[in-house]
């Protein structure tokens, strides 16, 4: 079984178990995850979320904020303004 087949076989229960193991740093039986295991579990969690969950529910998702400009709104209507370099 290659990595893609393994990731395709992840179920919601396995996903939740892997996510919990990463969060706690240990397996359900109490054994600690090695750094390599933690990294692989996190990669599997991210891959599962990317394939099966909406973007706003992904681990580490930060919602975009509306952009606010400095100065007044009409200053930004002219996008062809030359840049003034300060020396």
PyMOL commands that set and color helices and strands:
alter all, ss='L'
color gray80, all
select helices_A, chain A and resi 3-8+12-24+35-52+55-57+73-76
alter helices_A, ss='H'
color red, helices_A
deselect
rebuild
show_as cartoon
